[in-house]
Amino acid sequence: MKNREIIYREDLYFQGVVQIRPSNIEVLNFAINQIKKSKSCELTKIVERKEGFDLYLTSQKFVQNLGNRLRKSFKGTLKKSKTIYGRNKLTSKDVYRVTVCFRLKEN
């Protein structure tokens, strides 16, 4: 089965990913509404996988805040991780991308 993608930005720029596991439309709609309310973050694309949804966002801080909001609003667990994306040429510091995985509790 091929993954379905919905692209919102042509340049595909993102700083973080919110993973929603398993697929749940109610949680997805909540996350999209939170993103629409935000002035500091844009949705780059949504990927629908067989295990859930991946939302690619343009703000690391908002990705972490959204994960905390999901955990407070729905019963589930939250895992945060970061991966090195590159290195800033001016400051010589590592640049990271954040991944937040929200796993809804099974009933």
Helices and strands as residue ranges (DSSP letters): E 4-7, E 16-21, H 25-37, E 43-49, E 52-57, H 60-73, E 76-87, E 94-104
